[in-house]
Amino acid sequence: MGSESKIRQFFFPSLTPRFLIRVSFVALGAYLFFSNVLIPIHIKGTSMEPTYHDGTLIFARDSPISSLNPKGPMWSPSDLLGTR
């Protein structure tokens, strides 16, 4: 198999049932990862300058462990708080 054939196969794969199942698992995994573990946050405003610039997109870690702490969440001065 030549390099042109490999490139064509990479960009235009044959749509076999095995390929479609693999793509659906990758899509499901990405959806679950980016909706539960790393949450995308769009920065609005300049109050976080120069660390975070207005209009940028960052990914914040969702920490369910800190919300389950019976003494309350343990925040440090460097924590970023976001809302959904």
C-alpha positions in Angstrom: 0.0 0.0 0.0 1.5 3.3 -1.1 1.6 6.5 0.9 -1.1 8.1 -1.3 -3.4 5.2 -0.6 -2.8 5.4 3.1 -3.5 9.1 3.1 -6.7 8.6 1.0 -7.8 5.8 3.4 -7.1 8.1 6.4 -9.2 11.0 5.1 -11.8 9.0 3.3 -12.3 5.7 5.2 -14.7 3.1 4.0 -17.9 3.2 6.0 -18.0 -0.3 7.4 -20.1 -1.2 10.4 -17.0 -1.7 12.5 -15.8 1.9 11.6 -19.2 3.4 12.5 -19.3 1.6 15.9 -15.7 2.9 16.6 -16.6 6.4 15.7 -19.8 6.3 17.8 -17.7 5.1 20.9 -15.2 7.9 20.3 -17.9 10.5 20.0 -19.7 9.2 23.2 -16.4 9.2 25.1 -15.6 12.7 24.0 -19.1 13.9 25.0 -18.9 12.3 28.4 -15.3 13.6 29.0 -16.0 17.2 28.1 -19.4 17.4 29.8 -18.3 15.8 33.1 -14.5 16.0 33.6 -13.3 19.1 31.7 -15.9 21.7 31.3 -15.4 24.4 28.6 -15.8 27.9 29.9 -16.0 31.0 27.8 -14.3 34.0 29.5 -16.5 37.2 29.5 -15.1 40.4 30.9 -11.7 41.7 31.8 -11.6 41.1 35.5 -9.3 38.1 35.1 -6.7 40.0 33.0 -3.8 39.3 32.4 -4.2 35.6 33.3 -7.3 35.0 31.3 -8.2 37.3 28.4 -11.7 38.4 27.4 -13.3 36.1 24.8 -11.0 33.1 25.3 -12.1 29.5 25.8 -10.6 27.5 28.7 -11.3 24.0 30.1 -11.9 23.8 33.8 -11.8 20.6 35.8 -15.0 19.7 37.5 -14.3 18.6 41.0 -17.1 16.6 42.6 -14.8 15.7 45.5 -14.7 19.2 46.9 -18.5 19.6 46.8 -18.9 16.4 48.8 -16.7 17.6 51.6 -18.9 17.8 54.8 -17.0 21.0 56.0 -17.8 22.7 52.7 -15.7 23.2 49.6 -12.0 23.8 50.1 -11.1 26.8 48.0 -7.7 28.4 47.5 -6.9 31.9 46.3 -5.8 30.5 42.9 -9.1 28.7 42.2 -11.3 29.7 39.3 -15.0 29.6 39.9 -17.4 29.2 37.0 -21.1 28.8 36.5 -23.1 26.9 34.0 
